[in-house]
Amino acid sequence: MNKVVNNVEDACKGIESGMTLMLGGFGLCGIPENSIGQLVKMGVKDLTCISNNAGVDDFGLGLLLQGKQIKKMVSSYVGENDEFERQMLSGELEVDLIPQGSLAERCRAGGAGIPAFFTPAGYGTEVAEGKEVREFNGKPHILETALTADFAIVKAWKGDTEGNLVFKATARNFNPMMAMAGKITIAEVEELVPAGELDPNEIHTPGIFVQRIFKGEAFEKRIEQRTVRQK
């Protein structure tokens, strides 16, 4: 089944205001930057965005925050985004902060059809407020529910026409889990190859989870914090 769409405009068709979106990446590493740029152009608003964090002020999800297009962020931390912090502290933005491992597992569980799971992470903190607690092996655990989304938008290094994806190094991060958990999953890739060209043993996300795939026009691949060694 050929899942290739012509461009980012076609890939993002059907995304509407008020929807829940999952967006892969970690800061600026492995983010679907072409798709985010298209969401800015589309002007969709009142979005619930599930992403590890929101990039920086002038790139990545920070662009959607600037335009007040996001109603709620489901993340593990605020990161380097001053506008994210400002909107959260002022009450303009609803924020659900989740332990990073729990966020990853909640996305994976959503894709695997597991409705909820128990974890010790967050017990005894605000994270556990209002959640069921059970004891396993003498240790308290809290119940966390799975996360799913109307659209999951991920970025891969390579993909084929059937939607099979290969991620590169740390840009893999949240992308494979989120690709499983969207009702519709959009993949933007750096290199698009014919079906059969990828080594099956190297595929990270099988094409069964991907509905639309396109080759991104350009990737800036910005560095969130550049650190260099003294000579």
Disulfide bonds with the S-S distance in Angstrom:
none
